[in-house]
Amino acid sequence: MPQSVTVRVPATSANLGPGFDSLGLALTLTQEITLSLAYGGDLNSGLARLVLDAARSAYRLAEVAAPPEIAVRGGAAIPIGRGLGASAAARAAGIVGANALMGGRLTDGQMLAIGAGLEGHADNMAPALFGGLRVVVRVDDGWRHIAVPVAPGLKVVLFVPDFEMPTGESRKLLPATLSKEDAVHNIGRAAMLVGALATGQWDALDAATQDRLHQPARSRIFPAMPAIFAAARNAGALCAYLSGGGSTIAAFATGDEERIARAMVEEAAARGYPGRTLVVEPSPVGAGVVSSQ
């Protein structure tokens, strides 16, 4: 059995507009986390706690005695509290790392069940573990997920504000019920979004990412959001949406990425929301062990 494993895990963008708690996309922004039985840890204490809780949950499910001490090391490359799946990445690293340390006893389904149970939903966890674009739903007491191919050429421009939107807080603002009209609106657009991404029908993305469930409510915390969406589209973006629970805004593009990034930064700054931008791509690769010893 290895004494130390390093796991590389991707950031993720969930919801993608209308696919609340059901759609998630892995991104080429990654971080590496090392779980070790041999030396001390240095990871941010909050992230380390998420990694360790997930690792111990993996040992419990596998019915293997957990080591008395597991050290966690790594850097926080994925922004925290910004809707890019930092907590899912930490937990995925803990699950995959623990599974490697005990010789690969868990199935993919068991790993997803652990991660989704800890997160409370699986839209970030499925792409964090397995990569790509994932449609994930709860089935009875478990989860079912499907990988959807993403047509080549798509880039993702991320505007990452300097302020956090903790998911737990922003979820409290969500409506308890939806009208039939709003439910049909989101169902149709989520279905269209999956089709557009799979087939490369980029001209459908603006309509397909429109949402009536969570983004209107969350704009109460981030009132500049619609204006930043518009700035991205006016600069050439195919669409823009709030990534996960925010505060990151994601724009899909097939060109003009730097122009789009600049427009988002300038619009946000003009409204009192400074931040930075990243240009990434969808990633087909989920969490995996990159070294062990």
N, C-alpha and C positions, 0 to 999 in steps of 0.2 A: 504494500500500500504506500502511496506517496505521503511524504511528510508536509509538503507544501504544494499548493496549486495556484496558478494565476489565471483568472477568468477575465476575458474581454467581453464587454456587454454593451449593446447600443442604447443610445437615447431613443425615445419613441414619441410620436405625436398621436394623440388619441382623439376620438370623436370626429375629426375632419369635417366639422360643421354639423351635419344632421345625424351622424352615427353615434349618438350618445351611448356610452358604455358598451359599444358593440364593434367599433372599428378602431384599428390601431395600425400604425406604420412605423417600422424600424428605420432609423436614420444612420448615416455614416459618421455621426458624432459618437464617439465611444469613450469608455474609460476602462482601466484595468484595475482589478482588485485581487489581492493575494490573501488567501487563507492559509495559515501556517500553524503547525504544532510545535515549531522550533524557536521562534523569536518574537519579540514584542511588536505591537501594532502602532500605527501612526495616523490612521484615517480619522477624519472628523468624527467626534464621538456619536453624534446623532446618526450619521450614515453607518458607522460601525455597529451600532445597536441594531439597525435594520438588517444588516448582513448576518449578524450573529443570531438574531431571533429566527431568521429564515433557515440558517444552517441547522440550528437545533431542532426546528420543526421537521427538517428533512431526516435527521437522525431518528426522531421519534416515529415518523411514519414508516421508516425502514426497519424499525425495531432493532436498532443498533445503539449501543451505549455511546453517547457523545463524549468526546475527549473533555477532560476537566477544564482545559483552556484552549481556546482557538484565537490566535492573533490575527488581526485584520490590518492590512496595509494597502495604500493606494492614494490616488489623487481624486479630488472631486471635479472631474472634467465636465460633467453634466450639470448645468445650473440647477440649483435647488429651489423648489417652490415656484418654478417658472412654467409648469405644464409640459415638461420634456421627459417625464418619466424617471426622475432621479430616484424616487423611492422604489419603483419597480425594478430599476437597474440594480440597485443595491440588494434587493431581495433575490432577484434572479441570480446574481453573483453568489450569494450565500447558498442558494439551493444547488446550483450547478457545482460550486466548489465543494460543498459537503458531499454531494453524490460522488464526485471524483475521489475524495479522500476515503470514502468507504467502498470504493470499487465498483461504482455504477449500479447500485441496487434499485434505483427508482426508474419507473417508466416516464415518458414524456407527459402522459396524462396525470400521473401522480405529482410531478413537479409543477404542472400548471395549477392543479388543485391547491397545493400548498401556497403558491404565490398569489393566486386569486383570493384565497381565503384570508391572507394577511392584508392584501390591498383593499378588499371589499368589492372588487370588480376586476375584470380580466382584460380590458381593452389595451392597457399598457403591457400587462404581463405576458400575453401571448406573443406579441412581436418581440419583446425583450428576450424571451426564451428561444424563440424559433425563427425570428427574422421576418422580413417581408411585410406585405399588407395582410392583415388577419381580420377575418370576420369571426367574432366569438360570441356565443350565447350560452346562457345557463340552461342545462337540460337536467331535470329532476334535481339530484344533489350534486351533479358534476358540471362539466363544461365541454362544449363542442366547438372546435375552431376549424376554419378552412383557410388555406393560403390562397390568395388571389394574385395572379401575376400582374406586375405593373409594366406597362409598355415602356420601352427605352426612351431616354432623352429628357426625363423630367428632373428638374432641380427644385429644391425647397429653400426658399429664402426665409430666414428666421429673424424677427426683431425681438430681442430679449430685453425687456425693460429692466430698470434698476430696482423695481419693487416686486415683492413676492405677492402671489395670490394663493395662499394655502388652500388645497383642494377641499378640505373639510369645511372651511369657512364659506367658500363660494358655493358649495353644494347646498348650504342652508337656504340660499336665495331661490332655489329652483322651485317652479310651481308644483303643487301636489297633484294637479290634474291638468289635462289638455282637452281642448275641444276636438271634436271629430275632424274638423277642418285642419287644425294644426297637426294632429296625428297623421292624417293622410299626407299633408305637406312634407313632413319629415320622412315618412316611410318611402314615399316616391323618390325623394331626393337622395336618400341613402342608397337605394337600389340603383339609381342612375349614376351615382358617384362610383360605385363598384364597377359598373359597366364601362364608364368613361375611362377610369384608370387602367382597366384591363385591356381595352381596345385602342387606347391612345386617342380617343375622341376629346381632345383637349378643349374644344369650343363648348363642350357641355359642362365644364367644371364650375363655371361661375354659378350657373343655375343649380348645379348638383350640390354645392356646398352651403346653400342657404339653410338656415336653421331657425326654428321657432321655439325650441325647448330650453336650451341652456344659455345661448349667447345673449339674448335680450336681458335675461336676469343678471348675468355676470357683467354686463355693461354698466350696471349700477356701481360696481366697484371700479371699473375701468371705462369711464365715459368717453375717452378718446378713441376707443376701439373702432367704431364704425368709420370714423374719419381716416384712420390708418388703413383700414381695409380699402377705402376708396382711393387713397394715395397710391397703394400698391397696384391696384388695378389700372389706374390712370398712367402709371409708369410702365405698364406692359405685363403685369402679372395676369395669369389665367384665372386666379381666384385668390381669396384670402379668408382665413378663419382663425378662431382662437384655438390654440393648441392645448388640448386637454382642458384642465381647469384654469389655464392661464398662469402667468400673464403674457407668455410668448404668443406672438402673432406669426402665423406661418402663411407664406404665399407660394403657390406652385407656379413654375415658370419653365419655359423652354428657350429663354434668351433674355438679355437685358437684366441679368441678375443684379449687377452692381447698381444700375440705375434704380431698380426696384428697392434695393436695400437703402440707398441714399434717400429716396422719397419717403420711405417708412420712418427712418430716423429723423428726418427734417420735420415731418408732420407731427410725430410724437413729441419732439422737443418743443415745437411751437405751442403745444398744448400742455406743457409741463411734465412730460414723461420721458426723461432721457433714457438711453439704453444703447445697446450694441447690436450688430447684426452678424449672422453666420450664413454661409451658403453651403448647403449639404445636399445629399442625394438620398433617395430611398435605398435601404440596405437589405439584401436578401439574407444576411447573416445575423443570427441571434447569438445569445450567450454561448461561449465555448471556452474550453481550457486551452490556453496558448502555451503554457509551460508547466511542468511538474517536476518535483525532485523528492 
